[in-house]
Each structure stands twice: as structure tokens, then as C-alpha cells.
């Protein structure tokens, strides 16, 4: 299962967990932040995984037609 948007290419990004007492002696763990991917059907009938921002844009483009 792909974790990348097929339209814009948005993928997972490494981040950090918030910790009030962060220092070199008390490091914080790294966290992988993943995009909100959902299945969407394109105008051609093809089903692809897209992020919610692209899905919203597709709905706006199709609404105008």
C-alpha cells in the first residue's frame, strides 16, 4: 500500500514529539507524520489514492462542469 498521493506526491514526513524538558540528555522520539490518503475516482474511471487536499480540488473542478 503506497503512502504517497498520486497527484501531488505528498508523502510521509519525519517530525518530533513535543516534550517540555528537551535537552541532549533527554532526547525526544521521532514520529512519522503521514498524509490523509483516501481513494478517489478520476474522470477517466481510474481509482487512485489521493490526499484530502487534492480530493477537495478534484471535487471543485468536477462541480464546475
Kinemage of the C-alpha trace (Angstrom):
@kinemage 1
@onewidth
@group {chain A} dominant
@subgroup {mainchain}
@vectorlist {calphas} color= white
{ca unk a 1} P 0.000 0.000 0.000
{ca unk a 2} L 1.507 3.279 -1.111
{ca unk a 3} L 1.721 6.164 1.382
{ca unk a 4} L 2.162 8.821 -1.318
{ca unk a 5} L -0.503 10.934 -3.050
{ca unk a 6} L -0.641 10.006 -6.742
{ca unk a 7} L -1.466 13.574 -7.845
{ca unk a 8} L 0.765 15.926 -5.824
{ca unk a 9} L 3.347 13.439 -4.480
{ca unk a 10} L 2.810 14.326 -0.810
{ca unk a 11} L 4.310 11.600 1.389
{ca unk a 12} L 5.321 10.852 4.970
{ca unk a 13} L 7.449 13.433 6.836
{ca unk a 14} L 9.579 12.920 9.935
{ca unk a 15} L 8.700 15.093 12.910
{ca unk a 16} L 9.356 15.190 16.654
{ca unk a 17} L 7.147 14.537 19.640
{ca unk a 18} L 6.666 17.626 21.796
{ca unk a 19} L 8.472 17.467 25.138
{ca unk a 20} L 8.769 20.380 27.588
{ca unk a 21} L 12.078 19.203 29.034
{ca unk a 22} L 14.009 18.614 25.824
{ca unk a 23} L 17.799 18.553 26.071
{ca unk a 24} L 20.660 16.456 24.795
{ca unk a 25} L 20.298 14.254 27.880
{ca unk a 26} L 16.544 13.805 27.389
{ca unk a 27} L 16.030 13.397 23.622
{ca unk a 28} L 12.548 13.199 22.134
{ca unk a 29} L 11.494 10.355 19.845
{ca unk a 30} L 10.980 10.922 16.139
{ca unk a 31} L 7.478 10.477 14.730
{ca unk a 32} L 6.482 9.767 11.132
{ca unk a 33} L 3.579 12.017 10.087
{ca unk a 34} L 1.579 10.530 7.223
{ca unk a 35} L -0.791 12.334 4.831
{ca unk a 36} L -4.535 11.706 4.963
{ca unk a 37} L -4.896 9.481 1.890
{ca unk a 38} L -8.259 8.341 0.553
{ca unk a 39} L -9.472 6.502 -2.521
{ca unk a 40} L -10.882 8.738 -5.265
{ca unk a 41} L -12.237 8.024 -8.724
{ca unk a 42} L -10.855 10.170 -11.525
{ca unk a 43} L -12.871 11.337 -14.557
{ca unk a 44} L -11.287 8.506 -16.567
{ca unk a 45} L -12.791 5.952 -14.136
{ca unk a 46} L -9.442 5.070 -12.568
{ca unk a 47} L -9.301 4.704 -8.761
{ca unk a 48} L -6.229 6.255 -7.129
{ca unk a 49} L -5.079 7.190 -3.629
{ca unk a 50} L -5.069 10.970 -3.179
{ca unk a 51} L -4.633 13.301 -0.214
{ca unk a 52} L -7.699 15.164 1.035
{ca unk a 53} L -6.473 18.493 -0.363
{ca unk a 54} L -6.275 17.023 -3.885
{ca unk a 55} L -9.633 15.301 -3.403
{ca unk a 56} L -11.213 18.642 -2.470
{ca unk a 57} L -9.657 20.275 -5.552
{ca unk a 58} L -10.974 17.478 -7.799
{ca unk a 59} L -14.488 17.959 -6.403
{ca unk a 60} L -14.309 21.704 -7.144
{ca unk a 61} L -13.132 21.079 -10.746
{ca unk a 62} L -15.873 18.496 -11.393
{ca unk a 63} L -18.554 20.736 -9.866
{ca unk a 64} L -17.903 23.492 -12.390
{ca unk a 65} L -18.512 21.186 -15.385
